[in-house]
């Protein structure tokens, strides 16, 4: 499909003038450009609206052609793509699942040559056009099956990058790499003919142990969260690697600062339990994904409130990969105290190892949402239900 008409000055002007317009209402109006496909123009406006905060570089660059709205929603955000460039570098990288080219663009800043492979011809053409306006002259685009492209090129690369997508026909309840396209476990031996180093991005729902069982030569796994929401797992594979696998949990905040927690696959068998002290620590979601709940306590010399609560405490304020709170008071979960403290008051509520949902708690005790105070409903190591009233640090 020829999308070059999107770059016409009058079309670009129309798109930019309607970025604050309701596209559903706009779609019902008469096409001011009858010689061109109205649906494609509407999609450009809608997709660019979606890209404003997720992909500001693409939003702000002139003459960018956008793919479907779904492609924008599924692609990496810029902070995540930027982070990957801090992990790897070299002369040449091949991206076997190029998509809209966000990762390829950022890799092109770390590599002399980036090969972008994409099965969808229209998407490949879009990336080729955009690379010109993004000043990314070192990105080469290839259309077709990525494994065939790899074989036909018959070249070696410093890195292979793969972002496999789950097949729509997969009936498995458990997320497995073999149920994705491309099938990385099946093709791994072939991939290693062309590079000794592979970076794989997977969805966060992939169980880490299952991924390790499916793959070979796993050297390091990164668990990446953006503003405390786990977004992706990054797997570094090195041909022949047989040593202990490292785990690194990373949280990226709004200002793109990183908070990192380095660990291994094995959790400690025990840790100290404690009643709440001066400070409360809640690990980032990426840290929780490591599963090393006891090791977290031991690594930071913290007491754990309960085996299953995954909240930590001590008397001193420390640097920690998670949210930190000053505990102001400890309330027993009993009717008299609950009514006195919470009725018609504003609190941000978190539950950890507690049998009642946030919605039920708000309804039962007439607790309003918002405000500056935080209430952690949890269970201590003596199996008593308690509420911690906290201020965020």
N, C-alpha and C positions, 0 to 999 in steps of 0.2 A: 504494500500500500504506500502510495506516495504522499508523505506528510509535509513536503517542503512548503506547501502553500501556507502553513502555519507561521512561517517566518516572514510573510509579506508584511510590510509596515502597517497597513491598515488593519490586518488581523491581529497583530501584536498590540496595536493601540487599543483595539476593542477588548481584547483579553484583559489588559491591564486596567482599563477603565471599569471593568465589571468584577473586580476581585472582592468587592464587598456586596455583591448582588446575590440574591437567593437564586441558585442555578435551576432549581425545580420550576420556579416561576418564569425565569428567563427562557427555559427550554420550550415553554408554551407560546412564546412570542414569535413573530415572523422573523425568518432568517434574513438579516441585512446583507448577507453574502450568498445569494441563491445559487451561485455557480460552485459553491463549496459545501461540504457535508456539515450540516448544522450540529449533529451529534458529536462530531469530532471537536468542533470549536467549543461546545459546552463542556466536553470532557477536559479540554485544556484549562478552562477556567476553574472547574471543580478540583482538578488535580493540583493546580498551582495554589489554590486556597489551602489544600491539605498539606502542601509542602512548606508553607510559610514559616512554621516553627520547627518542624522536623528537619527540613533541608534548607536552611536559610541561604546557603551559597547558591543553590539552584534557583531559589525564589528571586534572589536579588540580581542574578546574572541575566543580561539581555539575551533574547533569542534562544531560550531553552525550550525544547520540545518535551512535553511530559507524556508518560505512558498512562495506562488506566489508573483510576483511583485505587483499585485493589493493589496494583503494583507499588504505589506510593505507600499504602498502609503496611505492606509486607516488607518493604526494604529497610535496611539498617538506617538508624538515625545518624546524624553527623558525629555526635560525641562518641558513639560506639565505633564508627568507622575510623575516627581519628585515633582512638585507643589502640586499635590493631596495628597501626603504623609504628607504635612504640615497641612492639614485640618483635618485628622481623624487618629485615632489609637485605639488599643484595643487588646483583646486576639485573636478573630477570625473574619475573613471576608470571605464572599463568593462572588466571581465574577461570575455573571450569564451569562456574555457574554465575555468569556475569550480571544478569538481571539489568537493573537500571544504571548500574555502574558506580554506585556510591563508594563501595569498597575499592573498586579499581581506581577511581579518581584519587583516593587518599594513598593507596599503594604506589601510585605513579610519582608521588613525592619522595618515596623511599627507594625506588628501583629505577634503573635506567630504562628498562623496557617492561611494560605490562601488557600481557596478551589477554584480551577479554573475549570469552567464548559464550555464545548465547544461541540457543536453539530457535527462539522466536525471531524471525527475520526483521519484523517491524521494530522490535525492541533493540536489536543490534544496530539498525540504521539510526535509531534515535540516539543511542550512545555515541555513535560515530559523529553525528552532527553536533551533539552537545560538547564533545571533547574539544572541538575546534573553538567554541566560544568560552570554554572553561580554561583555555590555554594549556591543554594536556596533550601536547604533541607526541608524547611517548606511549600513548595507549593505542594498541593495534586491535582491531575488532575482527572476529571470526564468527561466521554463521554455521550452525549445524550441531551435530552430536559432539560433545566435548571430548569423549574418549577417542573418537575417530580423528578429530582435529589434532589431538595429542600424538596419535600414532603417525599421522601424515606429516606433521611438522618434524617428527623424529629428532627433537633437540632436547638438551638437558636444561633444567631450570633450577635456580637457587631454591625456589619455593613453588609448591602447588597449593592453591587456595580453593576450597570447596565449601559451598553452603547448600547441602542437600535439602530438597523439599519433600515433605511427606506426601506420598501418593494418595490421591483421592479414593482409590479402590482398596486402601488398606483397611482390613477388618480387625486388626489387632487392637486390644485395649491398651496394651503396653507400647510405648513409643520406642521403636527400634530403628537403628540406622539402615538395616537391610530392607526396611519398608519405605525407604526414601529414594528419590531420583536425584542424582545417580546413586546406585547401590554401592556405597563406598567399601564396605567389607568385601564384597565380591570382586571389586576392581582394584583393591589395594596393591596386590602384587604387580599389576600392570602400571599403576601410578608410580611405584618405586623404581621402575625402569628409567623414569625421566626426571626424578628428583629424589634426593636423600631426605628432604624435609617437606612435610605436609602440614598445613594449617586447616583444620576443619571447624566450621561453625555449626552448632546444632541448637535446636530449641531447648529452652530450660527444662521442659518436662522430661527430657531424656534422663533416665536413671544413670548416674555416674558408673556404678558397678556394671550395669548392662552394657554401656558403651565400651568400657575397658575389655569386657569379655568378647565383644564383637571385633575390636581393633587389635592391631599389633604395634609394638614399638612406641607406645604412648609415653612421652617424656614429661609432659606438663599439661595440666588442665586449669584453665581460667574460668571462674564463675563471675560473670559480669552483671552487676545491677546498675540501673540508671535511676537515681533518686529513690533508692531502696526498693526497686522492683526488678527482680531477676529477669534479664532480657535474653541472654545467650550464654552458651558454653563454648569455649574455644579450646580445641584439642591440638596440641603440638606433638607431631609424630616425627621421630628421627630414625632412619633406617638402622637396624641393628641394636637399638637402645634396649637394654635389659635391666637397668638399675631401678631404684625406688622412684615411683611417680610422685611429682610435686603437685600440690594443690594451691591455687592462689585465688582468694576471693577479693574482688575489686568493686567498690561502689563509686560511681561517678556522680557528682552533684551538679547543680545548675550552673555553677561557674567552671565546670569541667575539671575540678580538682579531684584527685583520686585518693581513696582510703583503701589501703591494702592489708590483707591478712594472709600470711604465708603459713602453710601447714602441710601435712601428709595425709594419705588415705586412712591411716589407722587412728581411731579415737583412743584416748586413754581409758583404762578400765574403771577408774574411780576419780572422784574429786571431792572437795570439801563442800558440805551443805551449811547454810547459814540462815539465820533470821535476817530480815532487812536491816541494813545499817544506814549510813548517811546518804549513799549514792546508789542509784539503780542503773544497770547497763542492759540495753536491749540490742543484740547483734543485728547488723544489716542482714537483709534477706539472702544476699550472696554468701555471707558467712554461715548462716543457718543451713544453706544448701550443702555445705561441706559435711554435715552430719557429725562434726567433732564437738559435740556439746560438752563433754567433760574436759576435753583438751583446751577449749576456750577458757574455762575457769582456771585451769592450771597455768596456761600461758600468761595470763594477766593477773595471777594471784588473787582471784576473786572467789567468793562463796556463791554457790548456786542455791536458789530458793527451794527447788524441788527437782527430783529426777526428771520430771516431764514438763516443767514450767519454762525452762530455757531463758530465765531471767537471772541476772547476776548482780552481786552487791559487794561493797566494801566501805571502809570509813574514809578513804582518800580518793580524790578526783584524779583519774588517770586518762591518758590518751587511749582511745578504744575505737575499734572498727564497728561503730554502731551509734545508736542514740544514747545520750547520757541525761540523767535526771537527778535532781536533788529531792530526796524523799522528805516531805514536810510532815506527814502523819501516816499512821497505819490504823485502818479501821477494820474491826471484825465484821464479817458479813452477817449482820444481825439486824432485825427489823428496826429497833430503836435507833441505833447508830446510823443506819442507812437513811431513814427519814430525816433525821436531824441534819445530816451533812449534805444530802443530794437533792432533796425535793425542790423542784423548780429552779435548780442551779445549773450553770453551764459547765460542762466538762467534756474533754476529749477522752473517749473511752477506748481502752485496749483490753482484750481478754487473752490470757495465757494459762492453759491448763485449768479452765473454768467451765462448768457445765451449762452456763446460760449465755445465749447470744447477746451481742451488743444491742440489737433491736429490742429484745425482750427486757433487758436491763433498763433501757430508756423508758419503755412503756410502764414497767412495774414500779419504778421508783421516781417517775416523772422527771427524768434528767434531760435537760436541754443540750443540744449539740453546740460545740464551739467554745469560745473563751480561751483563756491562757493556761488553765489548770488541766493536768492529765490525771486520769484515774486508771490504774492497772488492777483489774480484777483477776486474782490468781489464787494459787494454793501453795502453802508453805510446806517445808519438809515434814512437818507434823500432821500433814493432811488437813489443816485448817484453812477454810476459805477466808481470804483477807482482801482488802482493797488498799492500794498504796496511792496516796495523794501526792502528786509530784509537780515540780516545775522543771521545764526543759532547759537544759544548759546550752 
